[in-house]
Structures are given as C-alpha cells and as structure tokens.
Amino acid sequence: MLETAEWICTRCGSTNRTLVPATASEATDECVTCHTRHALERDPRPVRWRAKPVGKAA
C-alpha cells in the first residue's frame, strides 16, 4: 500500500508530494520547481515529512 509524503523544499519553499510505501520511514525525492534533491524522513504529523537537501556527487 502506498501513501502520500508531503514535504517542503528547503531551497525554494514549494510544497511537494510523492508516493511512498506505507512502511517507509525514509525516502528521496526531487523538488518539482527547483529540482533540488532531498532526503525525506517521516515526521510525527500524519502526512508531512522532514526534508534535508542532498549534495550532488562530484
């Protein structure tokens, strides 16, 4: 079963959503506006996830 993970981009502030497995506690996604990759972590709030930018590999 999948559920929605909603997160806010730390670079541009836009709200993003992605589908993740219901049992997942971590995920990665890319902002639809500025294309910054983020590591997502489940938050105690039901839908909202915490986002941290992921550095680009050189």
C-alpha positions, 0 to 999 in steps of 0.5 A, spaced: 500 500 500 502 506 498 501 513 501 502 520 500 509 524 503 508 531 503 514 535 504 517 542 503 523 544 499 528 547 503 531 551 497 525 554 494 519 553 499 514 549 494 510 544 497 511 537 494 508 530 494 510 523 492 508 516 493 511 512 498 510 505 501 506 505 507 512 502 511 517 507 509 520 511 514 525 514 509 525 516 502 528 521 496 525 525 492 526 531 487 523 538 488 518 539 482 520 547 481 527 547 483 529 540 482 533 540 488 534 533 491 532 531 498 532 526 503 525 525 506 524 522 513 517 521 516 515 526 521 510 525 527 504 529 523 500 524 519 502 526 512 508 531 512 515 529 512 522 532 514 526 534 508 534 535 508 537 537 501 542 532 498 549 534 495 550 532 488 556 527 487 562 530 484 
